């Protein structure tokens, strides 16, 4: 919404809002994760199209997505943070191969995506050609600050945590009760901070590097929620799904493992701490050897 043309907004936003179109993010590559600007997927201009070749990895919902918003390198001679373009790609385009990645929890929520001479109309570039880094940073700001860390989702997880603790018979254990209470307080703090972020956006202010505070908070909070549930189950947490508990422990196990990924995607906790220290607190950058 911040960088798209009016035509692009009319074309894509309704499908996003209605969820008729499923989107995935084509950022990470095998040699460009935390160092995202090191990406090498290339897009060469040919008339009114770009020809895309390369690979993306850890693409969330890549196996079912209709569209991808991707970063591609359009100028190999420019400094690595320059020469990058933000472009929308139809996942049904000829030349795209999607390979699901089976995770430790048994799901295939991620995929590898390969591009071989994929033709993408030039009018699907968002922002300016070679200025995609700026668009990507704005996108990540929303992702870190508001998008993935919905307080509604975490409040639901807390209710499920309470149900799990009761079903496991540990609701009267004082240590478990303290842990559950702490998780509830954390989600309430996050809820109010989310409102502050939305108020900032509603007043026309940019989300800014403060988004990293939100991302660091909610990703580590999410991991703690599911760790608390695993501890509440005691020795049964080490076993296959327990049919004797009045809760879907299989789903809990899977979300526990997926919560570990929250510490990595949208920028690792270490990256967020660097951003907070340098861009929010104004501390000097760490010396590079």
C-alpha positions, -999 to +999 in steps of 0.1 A: +000+000+000+029+024+007+047+019-026+022+004-051+005+023-079-032+029-078-036+002-105-015-023-085-036-016-054-068-022-072-054-053-088-040-071-057-054-057-025-089-070-028-077-106-032-053-101-002-081-088+020-105-116+011-078-142+012-089-154-022-052-150-032-025-166-010+008-148-011+043-160-001+075-141+004+105-147-019+133-132+001+156-158+016+181-178-006+206-205+003+234-180+006+213-150+016+194-154+049+204-129+076+226-112+049+195-107+027+213-082+005+236-110-007+207-125-028+216-136-063+183-145-080+186-124-112+160-106-133+171-093-167+150-068-185+137-079-220+113-055-235+082-053-212+092-083-192+119-094-167+134-129-171+140-144-137+165-171-128+175-183-094+163-199-062+144-190-030+143-211+001+123-213+034+093-198+015+064-199+038+032-215+023+052-216-010+036-249-020+001-235-020+007-198-028-009-181-058+015-152-058+050-143-045+064-109-037+101-113-043+134-096-043+155-100-074+188-086-085+185-063-115+219-046-114+249-068-107+273-039-109+257-018-081+265-021-044+246-051-030+220-030-012+213-012-045+204-030-077+176-050-060+140-048-072+108-058-055+085-076-079+053-096-078+054-131-095+024-153-104+033-187-090+016-204-120+041-189-144+060-214-166+094-221-153+086-221-116+093-253-097+081-256-060+097-283-038+080-286-003+104-289+027+093-313+054+100-298+088+108-315+121+072-313+131+061-332+100+045-303+082+055-288+049+049-252+057+080-241+038+093-247+003+122-242-021+112-223-052+133-225-084+130-200-113+141-210-148+136-183-174+104-171-157+088-142-176+074-115-153+056-084-167+076-052-159+044-036-146+045-060-116+075-042-101+065-024-069+084+009-064+112+017-086+136-007-104+168-011-084+151+005-053+136-027-039+157-027-007+137+003+005+104-015-002+116-047+014+126-029+046+092-013+048+076-047+043+098-062+070+088-033+093+052-042+090+059-079+093+079-074+125+058-047+140+022-059+134+018-086+109+030-120+121+027-113+158-010-109+161-020-104+198-053-122+190-034-154+181-013-152+212-044-147+234-059-178+218-027-197+226-029-187+262-064-200+265-052-233+249-023-233+274-047-231+303-068-260+289-036-280+285-024-274+320-058-284+334-059-315+312-024-325+323-034-322+360-008-296+368-031-266+373-026-267+411+012-267+409+024-233+421+053-231+397+032-239+367+005-214+378+032-187+381+045-196+346+010-194+330+003-161+348+036-147+334+027-158+299-007-141+302+009-109+314+034-110+285+005-113+260-013-084+275+018-062+274+022-071+237-015-064+230-012-028+244+021-023+225+004-034+193-023-008+199+005+018+203+020+007+170-013+009+152-019+044+166+014+055+153+005+042+118-030+057+119-014+091+126+006+088+094+040+081+111+063+054+097+066+022+117+104+027+120+132+006+135+111+002+167+093-026+149+123-047+159+113-043+195+080-059+187+095-087+167+120-096+194+093-095+220+066-115+203+089-142+188+106-150+221+072-147+239+057-173+215+085-197+222+080-193+259+043-200+257+048-234+241+078-242+263+055-237+293+030-261+279+056-287+273+069-284+308+033-287+321+028-320+304+059-334+322+072-367+309+043-370+285+058-341+265+085-366+254+059-391+240+037-394+210+004-374+211-015-384+242-050-395+235-058-394+273-055-356+274-085-336+265-065-314+241-048-319+207-013-324+220-001-333+185-010-298+174+007-284+205+039-303+197+039-290+161+034-254+173+061-258+198+085-267+170+072-240+147+077-214+175+114-221+173+113-208+137+098-176+150+132-168+165+146-169+129+121-157+103+116-120+097+151-116+110+168-135+138+167-123+174+204-114+171+196-092+141+168-075+159+190-068+189+216-052+166+189-030+150+175-020+184+210-011+198+222+008+167+190+024+153+168+028+183+193+033+212+220+049+191+248+027+203+279+023+182+281-006+158+299-037+168+335-037+154+340-060+125+371-080+123 
